[in-house]
Structure formats: structure tokens, C-alpha cells
Amino acid sequence: MAKRTKSALKANRQNVKRREHNRQMRSKLRSALKAIRVSLDAKDLESAKAALSQTVSIVDKMATKGIIHRNTAGRYKSRLASRMSKAGSSRASA
């Protein structure tokens, strides 16, 4: 628990609120990434493409706000784009 000064109590309240918000955002990101992976594994390119733009938006927003590091955001986007292109090219050749 925080010290009993007014500023420390307020800082603690803010930290609790911020931590909960960050946890929700990270959970949202993980769910979105999982949804894309599942649709790619099921060879459902249309739903994966639709989910990709939303997921990239979430990733960028989290990187801007400092919830995840910008290099991590870039890595997520790069890997998703790579998987999308592989799935698209394998489907075109099949």
C-alpha cells in the first residue's frame, strides 16, 4: 500500500486505474492476434484481411500510448503481414 500522504494515495489510485486499463488493452490485442491466426490456419483469408486492419490499428495505438514498445509493435505487424502474404501465395498456387 502507498504511504499515507495525499499525493501518494492519489498516485496509487491512478496506478490501479492505469494498470487495469493497460491489462484490458493487452488482452484485446492478444485476442485480436489469436483471431487472425485462427482464421489463417483455417484458410479463411477474407476474415483475416478484415481483422488485419483492426489489429494493426490496435497495435499502433498501444505503441503510441506506451503500452507496448514500438519495436514490438513493428514486429507484430511484420509477422502478421508475412503470414498473410504466405497464406495468399499458397492459396494462389493451389
C-alpha positions as CSV (number, residue, x, y, z in Angstrom):
1,M,0.0,0.0,0.0
2,A,1.1,3.5,-0.7
3,K,2.3,5.9,2.0
4,R,-0.5,7.8,3.7
5,T,0.2,11.2,2.2
6,K,-2.5,12.7,-0.1
7,S,-0.3,12.7,-3.2
8,A,0.8,9.1,-2.6
9,L,-2.8,7.9,-2.2
10,K,-3.8,9.7,-5.3
11,A,-0.8,8.3,-7.2
12,N,-1.8,4.8,-6.0
13,R,-5.4,5.3,-7.2
14,Q,-4.1,6.4,-10.6
15,N,-1.7,3.5,-10.9
16,V,-4.5,1.0,-10.1
17,K,-6.7,2.6,-12.8
18,R,-3.9,2.7,-15.4
19,R,-2.8,-0.9,-14.7
20,E,-6.4,-2.2,-15.2
21,H,-6.7,-0.2,-18.5
22,N,-3.4,-1.5,-19.8
23,R,-4.4,-5.1,-18.9
24,Q,-7.6,-4.7,-20.8
25,M,-5.8,-3.3,-23.9
26,R,-3.2,-6.1,-23.8
27,S,-6.0,-8.7,-23.6
28,K,-7.8,-7.1,-26.5
29,L,-4.6,-7.2,-28.5
30,R,-3.9,-10.8,-27.8
31,S,-7.5,-11.8,-28.7
32,A,-7.2,-9.9,-32.0
33,L,-3.9,-11.6,-32.8
34,K,-5.3,-15.0,-31.9
35,A,-8.4,-14.4,-34.1
36,I,-6.2,-13.6,-37.1
37,R,-4.0,-16.7,-36.5
38,V,-7.1,-18.9,-36.2
39,S,-8.6,-17.6,-39.5
40,L,-5.3,-18.0,-41.3
41,D,-4.9,-21.6,-40.1
42,A,-8.5,-22.2,-41.3
43,K,-7.5,-20.8,-44.7
44,D,-10.2,-18.1,-44.3
45,L,-8.3,-15.2,-46.0
46,E,-11.3,-12.8,-46.2
47,S,-11.9,-12.7,-42.4
48,A,-8.2,-12.5,-41.8
49,K,-7.8,-9.5,-44.1
50,A,-10.8,-7.8,-42.4
51,A,-9.3,-8.4,-38.9
52,L,-5.8,-7.3,-40.0
53,S,-6.6,-3.6,-40.4
54,Q,-8.3,-3.5,-37.0
55,T,-5.5,-5.4,-35.3
56,V,-2.8,-3.1,-36.9
57,S,-4.8,-0.1,-35.6
58,I,-4.9,-1.6,-32.1
59,V,-1.1,-2.3,-32.2
60,D,-0.3,1.2,-33.4
61,K,-2.5,2.8,-30.7
62,M,-0.8,0.7,-28.0
63,A,2.6,1.6,-29.2
64,T,1.7,5.3,-29.3
65,K,0.4,5.2,-25.7
66,G,3.5,3.2,-24.5
67,I,1.6,0.1,-23.5
68,I,3.9,-1.9,-25.8
69,H,7.3,-0.9,-27.2
70,R,7.3,0.5,-30.8
71,N,9.7,-2.3,-31.9
72,T,7.3,-4.9,-30.6
73,A,4.5,-3.3,-32.5
74,G,6.6,-3.4,-35.7
75,R,7.4,-7.0,-35.1
76,Y,3.8,-7.9,-34.6
77,K,2.8,-6.1,-37.8
78,S,5.6,-7.6,-39.8
79,R,4.9,-11.1,-38.7
80,L,1.2,-10.7,-39.5
81,A,1.9,-9.3,-42.9
82,S,4.3,-12.1,-43.6
83,R,1.8,-14.7,-42.7
84,M,-0.9,-13.0,-44.7
85,S,1.3,-13.0,-47.8
86,K,2.3,-16.6,-47.4
87,A,-1.3,-17.7,-46.9
88,G,-2.3,-15.7,-50.0
89,S,0.5,-17.0,-52.2
90,S,0.0,-20.6,-51.1
91,R,-3.7,-20.3,-51.9
92,A,-3.0,-18.8,-55.4
93,S,-0.6,-21.6,-56.3
94,A,-3.0,-24.3,-55.0
